[in-house]
Amino acid sequence: MKIDTPKIPEDLTERRFTDIFYEEDPEFEMCMITDSEFANEVLERVRLYKTVIKNCNFTNTDFSRIDLTDVRFENCDLSNTNLGNASMNRVEFLNCKLLGSSLTESYIGNTRFRKSILNMVAFGNSKLEKVIFDEAALESADLFNCKLKKVEFLSCNLNGASFEGTPLKGIDISSSDFDSLVVSIENLKGCMVSTSQAIKFASLLGLNIRQ
């Protein structure tokens, strides 16, 4: 699946993330932000455009209603961060940690999570469109009542993930691993699975498969 990648110019202004407190509006555009410490802060309705963020720590920060367009995060820690009601388009998370973060009631489009940790992330009531989870860890992630359109899980760890109330029609999870998954049978219709996964689902139904 092809998704739109962030459109980021080469000529970026170097900033520290704490500089955002001195802006008239909490926004950065065409910036390179490296090695910033921004943990345990509250900053709602942040707007980031055409910006690269590397090696930064945002743990336990409230970024609710954040607006991200053409942004790339590299080697950042966003664990336990509140990103609820976010709007994302053309965003990449590369080698990032979002352990226990909230992305509920968000729109996430043209976004790639590559080699990132999203264990226990809450995506509840969000719309994900053209999203690729690429070698991502999604253990015990909660995708309750989400709308998934053109979403791929490539070689991910989905163990214990919950898709309750989320239809998986047209979604391919065949290359990903899990021992258990929370999903209803009606929402599994049209989901693409591997042979071994099909056997796991069949055993959950109580079928006794003979080989």
C-alpha positions as CSV (number, residue, x, y, z in Angstrom):
1,M,0.0,0.0,0.0
2,K,1.3,3.5,-0.9
3,I,0.7,6.3,1.5
4,D,1.7,10.0,1.3
5,T,5.0,10.7,3.1
6,P,5.8,13.9,5.0
7,K,6.6,16.8,2.7
8,I,9.5,18.4,4.6
9,P,11.9,20.9,3.1
10,E,15.7,20.5,3.6
11,D,16.2,24.1,4.9
12,L,14.9,23.8,8.5
13,T,15.4,26.2,11.4
14,E,16.9,24.6,14.5
15,R,14.8,25.1,17.7
16,R,14.3,23.7,21.1
17,F,10.8,22.5,21.9
18,T,10.6,24.7,25.0
19,D,10.8,27.7,22.6
20,I,7.2,27.0,21.8
21,F,6.2,28.8,25.1
22,Y,7.5,32.0,23.5
23,E,5.5,31.7,20.4
24,E,2.3,33.8,20.0
25,D,0.5,30.6,19.1
26,P,1.8,27.1,20.2
27,E,3.1,26.1,16.8
28,F,6.3,25.3,14.9
29,E,6.7,25.3,11.1
30,M,9.8,24.2,9.1
31,C,11.8,23.4,12.2
32,M,14.4,20.8,13.3
33,I,14.0,20.0,17.0
34,T,16.7,17.8,18.5
35,D,17.5,16.5,22.0
36,S,14.7,18.4,23.7
37,E,13.3,17.6,27.1
38,F,9.6,18.3,27.4
39,A,8.2,15.8,29.9
40,N,5.3,16.3,32.3
41,E,4.0,19.5,30.5
42,V,0.5,20.6,29.5
43,L,0.3,22.2,26.0
44,E,-3.0,21.8,24.2
45,R,-3.8,22.5,20.6
46,V,-0.1,22.4,19.5
47,R,0.3,22.7,15.7
48,L,3.4,21.3,14.0
49,Y,4.0,21.6,10.3
50,K,6.9,20.5,8.0
51,T,9.0,19.7,11.1
52,V,11.5,17.0,12.1
53,I,11.7,16.0,15.8
54,K,14.7,13.8,16.9
55,N,15.8,12.3,20.2
56,C,13.2,14.2,22.3
57,N,11.5,13.2,25.5
58,F,7.7,14.0,25.8
59,T,6.7,11.5,28.5
60,N,3.6,12.2,30.5
61,T,2.8,15.4,28.5
62,D,-0.7,16.5,27.6
63,F,-0.8,17.3,23.9
64,S,-4.5,16.9,23.5
65,R,-5.9,18.3,20.2
66,I,-2.5,18.3,18.6
67,D,-2.4,19.0,14.9
68,L,0.4,17.4,12.9
69,T,1.0,17.8,9.2
70,D,4.2,16.8,7.4
71,V,6.0,15.8,10.6
72,R,8.6,13.1,11.3
73,F,9.5,11.9,14.8
74,E,12.7,9.9,15.2
75,N,13.9,8.1,18.3
76,C,11.4,10.0,20.5
77,D,9.8,8.9,23.8
78,L,6.1,9.8,23.9
79,S,5.2,7.2,26.6
80,N,2.0,8.0,28.6
81,T,1.5,11.1,26.4
82,N,-2.1,12.4,25.9
83,L,-2.6,12.8,22.1
84,G,-6.3,12.5,22.3
85,N,-8.5,14.3,19.7
86,A,-5.3,14.6,17.5
87,S,-5.3,15.3,13.8
88,M,-2.5,13.7,11.9
89,N,-1.7,13.8,8.1
90,R,1.6,12.7,6.5
91,V,3.3,11.8,9.8
92,E,6.1,9.3,10.5
93,F,7.1,7.8,13.9
94,L,10.5,6.0,13.4
95,N,12.0,4.1,16.4
96,C,9.6,5.9,18.8
97,K,8.1,4.8,22.1
98,L,4.4,5.5,22.7
99,L,3.9,3.1,25.6
100,G,0.5,3.6,27.2
101,S,-0.2,6.8,25.2
102,S,-3.7,8.0,24.3
103,L,-4.8,8.6,20.7
104,T,-8.5,8.3,21.3
105,E,-11.1,10.1,19.2
106,S,-8.4,11.1,16.7
107,Y,-8.0,11.3,12.9
108,I,-4.8,9.5,11.8
109,G,-4.1,9.6,8.0
110,N,-1.1,8.8,5.8
111,T,0.8,7.9,8.9
112,R,3.6,5.2,9.4
113,F,4.6,3.8,12.8
114,R,7.9,2.0,12.0
115,K,9.8,-0.1,14.5
116,S,8.0,1.7,17.3
117,I,6.6,0.6,20.6
118,L,2.8,1.1,21.0
119,N,2.0,-1.4,23.7
120,M,-1.1,-0.4,25.6
121,V,-1.8,2.5,23.4
122,A,-5.5,3.6,23.4
123,F,-6.9,4.3,19.9
124,G,-10.6,4.1,20.9
125,N,-13.2,5.8,18.7
126,S,-10.5,7.0,16.2
127,K,-10.4,6.9,12.4
128,L,-7.3,5.5,10.8
129,E,-7.0,5.9,7.1
130,K,-3.9,4.9,5.0
131,V,-1.9,3.9,8.2
132,I,1.0,1.4,8.2
133,F,2.2,-0.3,11.3
134,D,5.6,-1.6,10.2
135,E,7.4,-4.0,12.6
136,A,5.6,-2.2,15.5
137,A,4.8,-3.6,19.0
138,L,1.1,-3.3,19.7
139,E,0.7,-5.6,22.7
140,S,-2.5,-5.0,24.6
141,A,-3.2,-2.0,22.4
142,D,-6.9,-0.9,22.5
143,L,-8.5,-0.2,19.1
144,F,-12.1,-0.1,20.4
145,N,-14.8,1.1,18.0
146,C,-12.3,2.4,15.4
147,K,-12.8,2.9,11.7
148,L,-10.0,1.3,9.8
149,K,-9.6,2.1,6.1
150,K,-6.5,1.0,4.2
151,V,-4.6,0.0,7.3
152,E,-1.7,-2.5,7.3
153,F,0.0,-4.4,10.1
154,L,3.3,-5.6,8.7
155,S,5.2,-8.0,11.0
156,C,3.8,-6.5,14.1
157,N,3.3,-7.9,17.6
158,L,-0.5,-7.8,18.2
159,N,-0.6,-10.1,21.2
160,G,-3.5,-9.2,23.5
161,A,-4.7,-6.3,21.2
162,S,-8.4,-5.5,21.4
163,F,-10.4,-4.8,18.2
164,E,-13.8,-4.8,20.1
165,G,-16.4,-3.0,18.0
166,T,-14.0,-2.6,15.1
167,P,-14.7,-4.3,11.7
168,L,-11.5,-5.8,10.2
169,K,-12.9,-6.3,6.7
170,G,-10.0,-5.8,4.2
171,I,-7.4,-5.6,6.9
172,D,-4.3,-7.9,6.5
173,I,-2.8,-9.2,9.8
174,S,-1.3,-12.3,8.2
175,S,2.3,-11.3,8.8
176,S,1.8,-10.4,12.4
177,D,2.1,-12.5,15.6
178,F,-0.2,-13.0,18.5
179,D,-1.2,-15.7,21.0
180,S,-4.6,-14.0,21.8
181,L,-6.7,-11.2,20.2
182,V,-9.9,-9.6,21.4
183,V,-12.2,-9.5,18.5
184,S,-15.8,-10.6,17.7
185,I,-16.5,-13.2,15.0
186,E,-18.7,-10.8,13.0
187,N,-15.9,-8.2,13.0
188,L,-13.4,-10.8,11.7
189,K,-15.4,-11.2,8.4
190,G,-13.2,-10.3,5.5
191,C,-10.0,-10.0,7.6
192,M,-6.9,-11.5,5.9
193,V,-5.1,-14.0,8.1
194,S,-2.5,-16.7,7.8
195,T,-3.2,-20.5,8.1
196,S,-1.8,-20.7,11.6
197,Q,-3.9,-17.6,12.7
198,A,-7.0,-19.2,11.2
199,I,-6.3,-22.3,13.3
200,K,-6.0,-20.1,16.4
201,F,-9.3,-18.4,15.7
202,A,-11.0,-21.7,15.1
203,S,-9.8,-23.0,18.4
204,L,-11.2,-19.9,20.1
205,L,-14.5,-21.0,18.6
206,G,-14.2,-24.3,20.2
207,L,-13.5,-26.2,17.0
208,N,-11.3,-29.3,17.2
209,I,-9.0,-29.2,14.2
210,R,-7.5,-32.4,13.0
211,Q,-4.4,-32.3,10.8
